[in-house]
Structures are given as structure tokens and as C-alpha cells.
């Protein structure tokens, strides 16, 4: 998992830059074909090294796919429907975690991990066929006219800083949510799965709500998502031992996380400097840095301060992200004044 995340972080930008001129349908079908082949080979892996190699190939597909899919979806619709398009994309990601991950785990437990891996390859083949059949021809998916309308490298950089802080905090909590639920909240192990299902279902609802409002109120959706996750994590740190409070707070966490993702991607397309796919690659790489950084931060906290400290630190990091977002106008104004003074 560490090598996978590292590969995505390192390769997202260079691979997306190298493939930026390829037609979207050809690129996405090629990426999905790589996923299917590498996953199938992984299912038949004769050794750990072979399996690791197949995972690295999948990581390369991941690096490109999540760098181009949002802009591709936005290019299929009118600018006024961009939020809905992004919502559909991320609803798929949310549903995968709600239904796909538990289903794959169940299948692996009742058969073997090889069968579960082959099932993932089969689903990838279905996705490949659907994209090949339904995505418009190579010259149809263009960059939407509203993408990059407020292009600004400084705004883009601040967005990435806020994203890194928020996602690091989110995954400092999420990575260790199971031991938190059992040791702090006192839930039996059998209840962890259903509780996480509730959190995931709230995430799907959050995607739907965010996609309906992100076009008209983009800033409110992004800031609101960060506020929700910050409040949920800080409340978990304070009241994690109160069982009736834990599940609703995790639901708020899930909904806020989804709003943050949809709002962040929408913001990215608005301020992306240069090629939007390459800018999206930077966004994807930053997201994965947050995932790995959150897991690392939580792992360092466990022996020093216990699992209850993970949502506390996560909430404080989310508040730091909120500070960056709220302070953006002042930071940009100060930077402009400094440049004028030097001139």
C-alpha cells in the first residue's frame, strides 16, 4: 500500500503531462485496459514480488485516471451542469467504498483473495466496455469554456496546501477508526462494519448534496465540507466515549469529506493554471500525500498519545486547512501589494 501511494504521488504529474494530447476516450480505455491486465496478472501472482509489480502497474493507471476523469466528465456537459457531472463521478467512488469494498472483502473471506482480485478485474473490464461504447468520439470531449476562468497559480497553490492539511487530518482519523470504535467508544468488533457502512452512506448523500449546490455556491460547499469534518473530528475527540454520539458524528464526517472532495475538485477546475489535466494530477498527488501523511501521523500518535488523539490532531489539521481557505483573499492581496512594492 505504501509503494502504491508513493507511485501515485510521484507519477501523477509526469504521466499526465506526457499523455495530455491523447484523446480522452483513447486514454481512458488504455488506462482501464492496463488496470484489467495488471489486476488479472496480480490474481495469478506466483510470488510477492510479482504481486507488488502488478500493484505498481495499477498505481500507474490510477495516477492517470484520477487526473483526467473529472475534467473529462465536465467536458461532456454544459458549464451549468458541471457540479452534477462531478457529483456522478465521485458518487461512483463513494459507492465503491460503501458497496464494493465490503463485497470484495466478503468474497475474499469466503473464497480466496485471488477470486476477489479477479472479480475486480472483471468489473474493470465492464467499465472499459462502457467507456469505449458510450464516451463520445476522440475529438468531442473538449476543455469546457468555464474551466480555468479564474486561473491563478497562487490560488492553485493555496488550494493544494489546504487540501494537504485537510486530507492528512482526515486520514489520521480514518486510518485508525476501527481501533477508535472498539477501544474508545467500546463497540464490539462485529459492529464496526455496519458503522462504517453508515459513514459511507452519508458520504454518498454528501456527494449528492454537494453536486446540487457547488455550481451556484462553490465556496460555501468547499468551506462547508472542511467545517463539517473539523467539527466532527474534534467532537469525536471530546465525546468519543459516548456511543450514541459516535455514529452521527461519523455520518457528519462522511458527508463533509464528500463535500470537500466535490468542492475541491470544482475549485481546482476554476483556478487551474495551464493544462487542467496536469493541474488535476497535482491535485491527485497532493491527495495521496495527505493519505500517506495522515496514516503516518496517526501511527506516530498511537504509542505516544493513544488512538483518541487521532481525531483531535485530525480536527486541528482541518481547522488549519479552513484557515488557509478563509485567509486566501488576504494572502493574495498581501502578495499583490508586495509585488507592486518591489516593482
C-alpha positions, 0 to 999 in steps of 0.5 A: 500500500505504501509503494502504491501511494508513493507511485501515485504521488510521484507519477501523477504529474509526469504521466499526465503531462506526457499523455495530455494530447491523447484523446480522452476516450483513447486514454481512458480505455488504455488506462482501464485496459492496463488496470484489467491486465495488471489486476488479472496478472496480480490474481495469478501472482506466483510470488510477492514480488510479482504481486507488488509489480502488478500493484505498481502497474495499477498505481500507474493507471490510477495516477492517470485516471484520477487526473483526467476523469473529472475534467473529462466528465465536465467536458461532456456537459454544459458549464451549468451542469458541471457540479452534477457531472462531478457529483456522478463521478465521485458518487461512483467512488463513494459507492465503491467504498460503501458497496464494493469494498465490503463485497470484495472483502466478503468474497475474499473471506469466503473464497480466496483473495485471488477470486476477489482480485479477479472479480475486480478485474472483471468489473474493470473490464465492464467499465472499459466496455462502457467507456469505449461504447458510450464516451463520445468520439476522440475529438468531442470531449473538449476543455469546457469554456468555464474551466480555468476562468479564474486561473491563478497559480497562487490560488492553485497553490493555496488550494493544494496546501489546504487540501494537504492539511485537510486530507492528512487530518482526515486520514489520521482519523480514518486510518485508525477508526476501527481501533477508535470504535472498539477501544474508545467508544467500546463497540464490539468488533462485529459492529464496526462494519455496519458503522462504517457502512453508515459513514459511507452512506452519508458520504454518498448523500454528501456527494449528492448534496454537494453536486446540487449546490457547488455550481451556484455556491462553490465556496460555501460547499468547499468551506462547508465540507472542511467545517463539517469534518473539523467539527466532527473530528474534534467532537469525536475527540471530546465525546468519543466515549459516548456511543450514541454520539459516535455514529452521527458524528461519523455520518457528519464526517462522511458527508463533509469529506464528500463535500470537500472532495466535490468542492475541491475538485470544482475549485481546482477546475476554476483556478487551474493554471495551464493544462487542467489535466496536469493541474488535476494530477497535482491535485491527485498527488497532493491527495495521496500525500495527505493519505500517506501523511495522515496514516503516518501521523496517526501511527506516530500518535498511537504509542505516544498519545493513544488512538483518541488523539487521532481525531483531535490532531485530525480536527486541528489539521482541518481547522488549519486547512479552513484557515488557509481557505478563509485567509486566501483573499488576504494572502493574495492581496498581501502578495499583490501589494508586495509585488507592486512594492518591489516593482 
